[in-house]
Amino acid sequence: MASSGHHAVYDGTGGSFTTRSQCSEHGIKTLVPPWAGKHSRFTLLFEAFAIEVLKMSRNIHAAALLLNLDWNAVQTIMSRAVERGLTRRTLDDVRRVGLDEKSFGQGHDYVTVLTDIDGSRVLDVACDRTQEAAEEVLEKSLSPSQRSQVQAVAADMLPAYAKATKAKLPQAELVHDKFHVAKHLAEAVDQVRRAENKALLAINDDRLKGTRQLWLFGKANLSPKQRRMFEAIRKRGLKTARAWMLKGHFRWFWRYVYPTSAEVFFDRWYAWAIRSRLTPIKRVAKMLHRHLPGLLSYFRHGITNAVSEGYNSVIQALRYVARGFRSFDNCRTRILFFCGKLQLKP
């Protein structure tokens, strides 16, 4: 095209930069210049700078003040950066993934987060923690050929995640996350403590009052004073002490090398837990027994949701800084922007 002159304009309506070129053969043509993105009101250089400001501030309001833009303009830059990064990334090497739930918004709102365990990155996020949400995030993130290469999935014992794994990744082995197992056992110990403390207070015995943290932490994490106090209470034959011993003893399960040896240990531990006459402990023991294949698969793959748990603090910080999210889409964009390891710049 022979051009006899051109000039760049911005329409001022939230649209984009365009170049009007006068061609002797074709007349006036409107073109997108190479220094501005399609449908963008900003130059590529400015968008790259804005992305760096967002990374440092982690707060759209603060970034907007620094960039002298409104909130919506900065949110648009972030959304474009995430979309750009998602189109650039490659997932052909994904072999082990994690499915985990995270709190979102107020009350009991949750999102399902899919992570690449070996790549230490968030692949995508879906609203809710249902089977449909887990299937959606797997389908949205991975193509059929990529899903067929996934070998293992680390997840909690939510039936929704197990069903989604079976439906979308039938060849992959489900590995129940040991951090969630520890959480279930700790909650069972606390339930025993609360019930026993209530019974003791009824007879003016306050020996368990104010001891919640002693039973949740390991002895190595207690101060010398707390350790002496804990030992004095533990030796009094309380139900809480028995529950604590069962919780602590289960940690040996993860130290085995072969699943057959771990299964023998589990059978002994399970028999002990069922005979304990501690209802919360028995409930967790039965749950673990139902999910024993997923526990034993840990010894074949050695994976946990540590990557997802590591991002949990980042996600909570993003939620705190944002003072909650206006929508799920904004929540997803923030998580992928800061946790997706995406190539964000133009």
Protein Blocks (a to p, Z undefined) as FASTA:
>chain_A
ZZfbdcdddehnopacddddddfklopaddddfkbcehiabdfklmmmmmmmmmmnopak
lmmmmnopafklmmmmmmmmmmmmmmmpccklpmbdcdddddehehjadcdddddfklop
afbdcedjbfklmmmmmmmmpcfklmmmpmbdcddfbfklmmmmmmmmmmbccdddfklm
mmmmmmmmmmmmmmmmmmmmmnopaklgoplmmmmpcfklpcfklmmmmmmmmmnopakl
mmmmmmmmmmmmmmpmbfklmmmmmmmmmmmmmmnopaklmmmmmmmmmmmmmmmmmmmn
opafklmmmmmmmmmmmmmmnnpafbfklmmmmmmmmmnopafbZZ
